[in-house]
């Protein structure tokens, strides 16, 4: 197996080690391998390919991270054909939340989520996708 060197904050490494201990993993490498497989497989659902999707993305970041807010604004404009709606809220005393509602292909939504995840100082990214033609069957 190939050995890879990865840089990460000490706090994240501590969380990975603790997670490995608590959940019976043999070590941090096993946790990172599983997380990598899950991340890479997220948008590989064959049932979603070639369908128009609705995506809801929630982003949480520190209020003082104006670079993150600026990046969210730039992404909203860069993907204006994908972003159906965008809401910015203050949460608690120190946090901001961006909510994006997207309409588009799996590839486009995946790219958008990836760019958000790659933004430095993001605290949390959560999302869900569903085919637009399934919306009527939810009720």
Buried (B, 14 or more C-beta within 10 A) or exposed (E): EEEEEEEEEEEEEEEBBEEBEEEEBEEBBEBBEEEEEEEEEEBEEEEBEEBEBBBBBBBBBBBEBEEBBEBBEEBBEEBEEBBEEBEEEEEEEEBBBBEBBBBBBBEBBBBBBEBBEEBEEBEEBEBEBBBEEEEEEEE
